[in-house]
Amino acid sequence: MRKLALFVFISASVLPAQAWQPIFDGKTLDGWVTEGGRYDGAALWAVEDGSMVGREGPDHAGGLIYTERYYRNFVFRCDVWISYPFDSGIFLRMVPRPGGKGAQVTIDYRSDGEVAGIYSDGWLEHNEAGKAAYKRDEWNHFEVRSTGADMHTQVWMNGELVMDYRLPDGSEGFAPAGRIGLQVHGNRTDPEGSKVMFKNVAVRELPEFDPEVFGSDERGFLALTEAGEGAGWEPLFDGRSLTGWEAVGGTGGFAINDGVLEFLKRGDSDYLRTEEDFQDFELRLDFKTEFMANSGLFLRGDRSGGDPAYSGCEIQILDDFNWEAVSGSELKPFQFTGGLYASVPAGEKTLFPLGVWNTYEILYRGSRLRVALNGRVLYDVDTFEVPVAYAREKKFVDRAKTGFIGLQRHAGRGVEDGTYVSFKNIFIKKL
């Protein structure tokens, strides 16, 4: 079984849409690792008769097996068979220490254990009644939904909702995203040969959105609700064409595939911009980066000319994970994804790994700019008071107060042919 080095992420371009995706092929442990989470150990994992099987390692050692990929908002499902008595679990948002806590959905099938409780270095929510829904000596079907900054966790067992838990307001120390893990607890006095088995393992990723404003289909594409339309939200990208947009500096370098706007390495244009200008607004969009991506989101760009990063402003989009090592350069704090280019650093690292959809939520009203990435506010500033890194460029007080919204097409030199950044679910609300 292959082990993964810390903070090395793989591309998930094989997961282009947010439908159910199998993450265990029934033949190998490809895509799974035994290091890189919060509870690494020496448990033994193997594939037997189409199932992923976990047993205690030497000296009753326990441990987890994790997905290589990180996940934030998702539904995870699997079928589980566990010896009695034995202790296992489904773990959410697992990251290496000290990167923050995740949570465990317990499958502690022992006389004094709990099934479908929520645990995280201590009990978050007991579920003493959960064992009643578990069928002894049979396969049991689990679906676990994990969403939001408050890690709202819902658990269905054999079709029955058996847990609905949300972290209390103000909870700290929890990771915003991480690996999904499956457990052998170990260090118990369980009978020799005890094991846990998993099969039909799949995940469906969910976008970041306000359910009062948007509805989502099985693939993660959003549509406005009646309340959303009534509140003034409208789409900026229809998923089929570039209606309402125009290319600048050329005509090529874009493709639309299955509702997704893709930026290609080959092409002659510099960026796309809206045909309409905007002043005060809320904006939300999803983006996905690939290896050595370099792009950005322009706000209030001046249509009369000049670099929109300085006539308006730019919120950076970059392959933070590989840029410095591949390019041999050192990024300035404002050059990482989420940064207000040449002005405000992104701060908290909330960018998801390559190939995983991210969400920007932006409020721009007057001189106030608030930027959130994947549900976490990176900064909320008065742009008239923030510094400007380059003296030759205008201060924000002298920049355009209204202008276009643009998507930068600026691939890094290491980008291979094909798509290097993608966009979908672009909506705006004028204020």
Secondary structure, DSSP 8 states (H G I E B T S, - for coil): -----TT-----TT--SSS-EE---SS--TTEESSSSSS----EEEEETTEEEEE-BGGGB-EEEEESS-BSSEEEEEEEEE-SSEEEEEEEEE--TTS-B-EEEEEEESTT--EEEEESSSEEE--TTGGGGS-TTS-EEEEEEEETTTTEEEEEETTEEEEEE---TT--SB-SSBEEEEEE--SS---TT--EEEEEEEEEE-----TTTEEE-TTS-EEE-HHHHHTTEEES--SS--TTEEEES-S-SEEEETTEEEEESS----EEEESS-BSSEEEEEEEEE-TT-EEEEEEEE-TTSS-HHHHSEEEEEE-TTTHHHHH-----GGGSTT-BTTTB---S-----TTS-EEEEEEEETTEEEEEETTEEEEEEEGGGS--S-TTS--GGGS-SSBEEEEE----TT--SSEEEEEEEEEEEE-
